[in-house]
């Protein structure tokens, strides 16, 4: 557009200069050939040449248009394209109507002769899949992959078919190659991430996250990243056949170094990591992590980590929990944790007080269960039964209204 505008401006400037020059002196032109003689002003001769040149260009374009319309090969090509478009349209309608065999014949012909072969080959592949013809399906997908910009689309279709047929390994191999060849293709990256998540290959998913962030955007990728790292910690912490607690704790610490900085302040992430450290005998490190995180941002998922710490004195842990209760009185998570730590310290009275306070403050189901168990252990079956009845009464409020048998005493 800019080039055309500059060309028009230049032509106008040239015409203006030429007009002024011709107005100053029209000039004289004489052409003699044998007995033929032509006299004219120079301005008229220049104008005639310009008009003749324009007429020649217009005539040339018109003749070229006539030749294209009359030339046999081009006419045949246009006819074949029109037929291919009709076949593509008819094949698509037949496929939607549930007639894949008829649709496949039309679509494969449209793929060979049409000007939009990618759509035709992909629809033909769907027909072959519905018929259960694996050989034809691969042939159509290979043809689609050879089309312009067809590699990623055909690969995606092959991967989706493999997933639908319960072959995630084949889908993963296909998507892995596509993800490397098309790092900016959003659909490829997302489907590859879905397959990795389905197969629980958290390490590969974490490695994919930088490309996934470019394809998805920061917000969606951050959710995937958090879920992947939480699962990766869980997988390592619960690794089967791993009896050496020190080695497992060392691996956990190495993995924690690789966790993104933003996630190291996520309460759920800290609670999971600290919980596994506590179970593996690193209670002091776990306690420090919980303290640091709670100072930054309180979260009720963190205090229960102290229940798993066995290598520190329960009395010391109780002091920490009681300090938190001063800051947050009536917090059910801290009260239940304090009650369980008090049980470890064999402080039955304290444990009972903590559980009762938790049950009264939030009607915690966990607190009621712990309180009932403690009453039974202390031999107070009446209180234990009363706590259980209280829990059942709480549950009864959420049950639907249904007919029930009458009380047996009424029948008597």
N, C-alpha and C positions, 0 to 999 in steps of 0.2 A: 504493500500500500504506500509506504514512504517513497519507494523507488518510482512508482508511477506518478506520485504527486510531484516529485522533483523533475521527472521527465516532462510533465505538462508545463511546469513553471519555466523550464529551460526553453521549451518550444514557444511559449508566449513571448518570452524575452527576445528570442531570435526573430520572431515574426515582427515584433515592434521595431527592432533595430533595422530589419530589412525594409519595412514599410516607410520608416523615416528616410532611409537612404534613397528608396525609389521615389519618394515624394520630392526630394531635393532635385533630382534629375532623372526623368523617366527613361532616358537612354534611347538608343535606336539599334534595331537588329535587322540585318539584311542577309538573306540566304539565297544563293543562286546556284542552280544545278541545271546545266544545259539550257533549255529554253524555259525552265521553271524558276520562278522568282517569288520570294516571300519576304514581305516587309512587316515589321511589328515593333512595338516598343519593348524594351527589355523587361519591364514589369509584367506585361501580359505574357511574354514567353516564359518567365519564371513561374507564374501562376499556372499556366497550362501544363508545364512539366510536373508541378506538384500534384495537380488534379489527375494527370495521367498515371503518376506513380500510385496514388491512392486507388484509382480504378483498377490498375493491374493487380494490386494486392487483394482487393475484394474479389476480383474474377478468379484469381488463383485459389483462394479459400473456397469459393463456391464450386469450382471444378473438382477440388479435392474431396469435398463433401459428396458430390455426385459419384465420384469414383469409388469412395468407400461404400456407398449404398449399392452400387452396381457390381462391385468386385466379388466374384463367386466365393472365394475362400472366406472372406469376412462375413458375407451373408450367411454362409453355412455355419460359421462359428456363432453368430448371433442366434440363429435358429436353435442350435444345440443348447445354448445357454438358457433360452426361454423354456425349452423342454425340461432341462435340469431343474430350473426353479419350480416348475409345476410338479416335478417328481418329488422334490424336497418337501414342498408344501403338502402334497398328498400323502407322502410317507409319514410325515409327522402326525397328520390326522389319523391315519390308520394305526399308528403306534398308540396314540391316545385312546383309540377305540378298541384296543386289545387284539389287534391282528398283526403280530410281529412278523410273520412269514411274508405276507404281502408287503408290509412296510419295508422289510429288509431289502427286497428286490429293488424297490423304487429308490431307496436311500443309497444303496451301493452304486446304482447307476448315476445318481446325482453326485456322488462323491467323485466318480471318474470324469464326468463331463461338466460339472457345475463350476461356478465362480466362487462358491463358498463351500469348499470340500470339507473343511474341518467340522462344521455342524453336521453334515451328512454322515461322515464316518463315525462320529460320536453317537449319533442316533442309531446308526446301523449296529454299533457295538452293543447298545442297550437291547436291540432286538435279538442279537445273538445270545446275550446273557439270558434273556427271558426264555429262549428256546433251549438253553443248556448246551450250546455249541461252543466249547472252549476254544477250539481251533479257529473258528471264524471270528470269535471275540478278539483274540490276539492279533489276527490279521487286520481287522478294522482299527484297532488301537494303534498298531504300528503305522498304518496309513495316516491316521490322524496325527501321530507324533511327527511325521515328515512334513506336515503342513506348516505354514508360517505361524509361529507362536503356539504351535500345537503340542509341543513337548510337555509342558507343565500340565496342561489340561488333560491330555491323555494319561499321564502318570497319575494325576489325582483320581481319575476315573478308575484306573486299574487298582489303585490302593483302596478306594471305597468298595469296589466289588470284592476284593480280598477280605476286607473287614466284614462285609455282609455275609460272606461264606465261611466265616470263622477261621481265617488264615491271617492272624495278626503279624506273624513273622514275615510273610511275603509283603504285606502292606508296609511294614517298617523298612524293609530293604528298599522298596520302591521310593518311599518318602525320604529316606536318608539321602539318596542320590539327588532327588529333586531339591531338597533343602540346601544342599551344597551348591547346586547349579543356579538356583533362584532364591538367594537369601532375602530378597525384598518382596517375595510373593507371600502375601498375608495368608491365603488359604492353605498353601503348602505348609507354612510354618505352624499354623494353628492345628492342622490335622496331625502333623508329625508330633507335636506336643501332646495331643490327645492320645495318640498311640503309645508314646513313652509313659504317660501317666497310667494308662490302662495296664501296661505291662510292669508298672512299678519300677521302672529303671530311672530312679531319681537322680543318679549321678549324670546320666546322659541328658536328662531334662534340665538340670542346673547348668550344664555346659551349653545348652541351646538358648538359654535365657537372653544373652546379649542380642542375638538375631531376632528373638521373639519380641524383645522390647522395641526394636526398630519397626517390626511389622505390626504390632498391636497398639503401641503407645504405652506411655509410662504407667497409667492407672491399671489397665488390665494386666499388663506384664507383672506389676508389683504383686497382684493377688496370686498369680501363678507362682511367682518366685517364693512367696511366703509359704504357700502350700507345699511346694517341692522341698524346701529346706526343712520344714517341720517333719515331713515324711522321711527325709534322708536321716535326720537325727533319730527318729523313731526306729528306722530300719537298723541303723548301727547299734543303737542301745539295746535292741531285742535280738541281736544277731544270734542265731542258734549255733550250738556247738562251740561256744566261746566261754571257756571256764576260767580263764585267767583275767581276774578283775583289773589288775594293774595294766595289762596290755589293752584291754577294752577302754579303760579310762584314758590311756594315752592316745588311742585312735580318736576318741571323742574330742579330746583337747585339740588334736591336729585338725579335725573337721571344723571345730568351732573357729579356728583361725581363718578358714576359708569362707565362713558365713559373711555375707555383706554387712557392712557397718550398721546400716539402718536397721537390719533385722536383729542385731545384737542387743537392741534396746526394746525389742518387741516382747511384751509380757509373756505371751504363750511360748515364744521361743526360749526365753530365759527359764521359764518354769520347767519346760521339757528337758533342757540341757542340765539344769541344776538338779532335777529329779534323778536323772540317770547317774550323775556324779555322786549323789548321795547314796544311791543303791550300790555303787561300786566302791564305797569306802572313802570317798573324798568329801566328807561332810563339811569340813571347814571351808573348802573352796565353794561348795554349794551355798552354804549359809551367807558367805560374803557376797555372792552374786545376787541372792535374794534381797539382802539388805540394800545393796547399791541400787537395784532396780526399784525397790519400794520407796527409796528416798527421792528418786526421779519422778515416779508415777505409781501410785498405789493401784494394785490389782489383786482381787481376791483369789486368783489362781496361784499366787506365789506362796502364801503362808503354808499351805498343805505340803510343800516340799520338805518342811522340817520333820514331818512324820517319818520320812524314809531315812533320816540321819541316825545311824547307830554308833558311829565312832566318836561322838561327842556326848558329854554328860547331859542326860535329860533335864537335870536341874538348871544347867546353863541355858538350854533351849527354852525352858519355861520362863526364865527371866526375860529373855528376848520377847517371847510371846506376850507376857504380862505388860511389858513396856508398850507394845503395839496396842494392847487393849486399853491402856490409859489414853492413847492418842485417838483410838477408834472404839469407844465402848459399845458393846452389843454386837460387834461384827461376828456374824455366824461362822465364817471361814476360820477366823482366828480362834474362836471359842472351841469349835470342834477339834481343830489341830491341837490346842492347848490340852483339851481333855484326853486325847490319844497319847500325847507326850507324857501327861501325868500318869496314865496307865503304865507306860514304860518305866516311870519312876516309882511305880507301886504306891502312888498317892491316891488311894481310892476316893477319899473325901473330896479332894480337889477336882479329880476327874468328874465326879458326880456333879459338883457345882458348875463346872464348865459346861457339861452336857445339858444340864437343866437350864442354864442361862441361854444357851444356843437354841434350845427348843422353845423357850418362852419369847425370845427376841424375833425369831423368823419362822417358827414352826418347821424347823429343818427336819426333813425325813431322816437324814443321816444322824442327826443328834438324837432323835427319838429311838432309832435302832440301836445306837451305842448305849443309850441310857437303859433301854430294856435289857440289853445283854449284861450290863453292869449290875442291874438289880437282880437278875437271875443268878449271877455269879456270887453276889452277896447273900443270896438266900431269901431275898424279899420278893416272892412270887406275886404277891398282891400288887405291888407297885409296877412290877414288870408287866403284868396283865393289863393294868390300867394304862400304861404307856402305849401298849399295842392297840388297845381299844381306841385310844386317842388318835393314833395314826390311821386306823381303819375309818374312824369317823371323818377325818380330813379327806380321805380318799372317797368316801361316800358322797360328798358334795359334788364331785365331778362325774358320778355315774349317772347314766340315763334312767328315767323313771320307767320301771318295768314291773309286771305282776310278780309277786313273791308269795310263797306259801305262808299261811297264817301261823301265828305262834302256837306251839304245841299245847300250851296251857289253856288256850281258848277252846280247843277241841275237847279237852278233858272237862 
